[in-house]
Amino acid sequence: MALSDQIAGGGDTGGAGASFDGFTIPAAKGRLRAADPVGAGPGAVVELTVPALTGYLGVVRTATAGLAARLSFTLDEIEDLRIAVDEACVMLLSLPGPVETDEATLTCRFQVSPEALAVTVSAQVADKAALPVEQSFAWQVLTAHAADVTGRADAGLAAINLRKRRRRR
């Protein structure tokens, strides 16, 4: 299955990986699904799941910026969202992981609404993992770049929710 078919159709990206111009991208145990990958109108959901490794944060940042650009966010709004999502991912990846870290994943779920883009970043963590306190520098970065920031960690799963509103034009 071609990579474009996997992205458009939500196909599994596992397997042998992909090769482009002699550069091989290792296979990831993940999925990229888009309810409306072309229009990404209100109500659309885009979900990106990657291995819970810092090496994949560039993929998450690029997907975040690309989706925000497609939704006509301003350059400042795109950068704010990219920074906020990156900080949320780093925060979750810094928590103690589950015993079998080879299977751990990081998931970013983007929900499009007419006035904003809501993002939920989640990852499997150790059962007793706790998010940093809301007065921490990481939370200050999140709240400076996004609105309605909340988080929780329980039962082996941690999640951070944030919303970035579009400026009225």
C-alpha positions in Angstrom: 0.0 0.0 0.0 1.4 3.4 -0.9 2.1 5.9 1.8 -0.5 8.3 0.4 -3.1 5.5 0.6 -2.1 4.8 4.2 -2.5 8.4 5.2 -5.8 9.0 3.3 -7.3 5.7 4.2 -6.0 5.3 7.7 -3.9 2.3 6.9 -1.5 0.7 9.3 2.0 2.2 8.9 3.6 -0.9 10.4 5.6 -3.3 8.3 8.8 -2.7 6.3 8.8 1.1 6.4 9.2 3.4 3.5 12.1 4.5 1.3 12.4 7.8 -0.4 15.4 8.8 -2.6 17.5 6.2 -0.9 16.6 7.3 2.6 14.7 4.7 4.6 12.2 5.7 7.2 11.8 2.8 9.7 8.3 1.5 10.1 6.3 2.9 13.0 3.7 1.0 14.9 1.1 3.7 14.4 -1.7 5.1 12.4 -2.6 8.4 10.9 -6.3 8.9 10.3 -8.1 11.9 9.1 -11.9 12.2 9.0 -11.7 14.8 6.3 -8.0 15.0 5.2 -8.6 17.5 2.4 -11.1 19.9 3.7 -10.5 19.4 7.5 -13.7 21.4 8.1 -15.5 21.8 11.4 -16.0 18.5 13.2 -13.1 16.9 11.5 -10.8 14.7 13.6 -7.2 14.0 12.8 -5.3 11.5 14.9 -1.6 10.8 14.8 0.0 8.0 16.8 3.8 7.6 16.9 6.2 5.6 19.0 6.8 7.4 22.4 10.3 8.5 21.5 11.7 12.0 21.2 12.9 11.3 17.7 9.3 11.4 16.5 8.5 14.8 17.9 9.5 16.4 14.6 6.7 14.5 12.9 4.2 15.7 15.5 5.4 19.3 15.2 5.2 19.2 11.4 1.8 17.6 11.4 0.5 20.3 13.9 1.9 23.2 11.9 0.6 21.7 8.6 -2.9 21.2 10.0 -3.0 24.7 11.5 -1.9 26.2 8.2 -4.5 24.3 6.3 -7.1 25.7 8.7 -5.9 29.3 7.9 -4.4 30.0 11.3 -2.0 33.0 11.2 1.7 32.4 11.3 1.8 33.5 15.0 -1.0 31.1 15.9 0.7 28.3 14.0 3.9 28.8 16.0 2.0 29.1 19.3 0.2 25.8 18.6 3.4 24.0 17.5 5.2 25.1 20.7 2.3 24.2 22.9 1.8 20.7 21.4 5.6 20.1 21.5 5.7 21.1 25.2 2.8 18.8 26.0 4.5 15.9 24.2 7.8 16.5 26.0 6.0 16.7 29.3 4.4 13.3 28.7 7.6 11.7 27.4 9.4 12.9 30.6 7.1 10.9 32.8 8.0 7.3 33.8 6.9 5.0 31.1 5.2 1.6 31.2 7.4 -1.5 31.8 7.5 -2.4 28.1 8.6 0.9 26.5 9.1 -0.6 23.0 5.3 -0.7 22.7 4.6 2.7 24.2 2.9 5.3 21.9 2.2 9.0 21.9 -1.1 10.0 20.4 -2.1 13.5 19.2 -5.8 14.0 18.5 -6.8 17.2 16.7 -10.5 18.2 16.8 -11.5 21.0 14.4 -14.2 23.5 15.4 -15.2 26.7 13.6 -13.4 28.9 16.1 -10.5 26.7 17.4 -8.4 23.6 17.1 -8.6 21.4 20.2 -5.7 19.0 20.8 -5.4 16.0 23.1 -1.9 14.6 23.6 -1.8 11.2 25.4 0.7 8.5 26.2 1.0 5.3 28.3 2.8 6.0 31.5 3.6 4.1 34.7 0.6 3.6 37.0 1.9 6.0 39.6 3.1 8.7 37.2 2.0 12.3 37.9 2.0 15.4 35.7 4.1 18.4 36.9 2.4 20.9 39.1 0.5 23.7 37.3 3.0 26.3 38.6 5.9 24.5 36.7 7.7 26.1 33.8 6.2 23.5 31.4 2.7 24.5 32.4 3.5 28.2 32.0 4.7 27.5 28.5 1.5 25.6 27.7 -0.8 28.3 29.1 1.1 31.1 27.3 0.6 29.5 23.9 -2.8 27.9 24.2 -6.1 28.3 26.1 -8.1 25.9 28.2 -5.2 23.7 29.1 -5.9 20.7 31.4 -4.2 17.5 32.1 -4.5 14.2 34.0 -2.6 11.1 34.7 -4.2 7.9 36.1 -4.4 4.2 35.5 -1.4 4.1 33.2 -2.5 6.9 30.9 -1.6 10.6 30.9 -3.3 13.2 28.7 -3.0 16.9 28.2 -5.9 18.8 26.5 -5.4 22.3 25.0 -7.3 24.6 22.7 -5.9 27.2 20.3 -8.5 29.8 19.2 -8.3 31.5 15.8 -8.2 35.3 15.8 -11.3 36.8 14.2 -10.6 38.3 10.9 
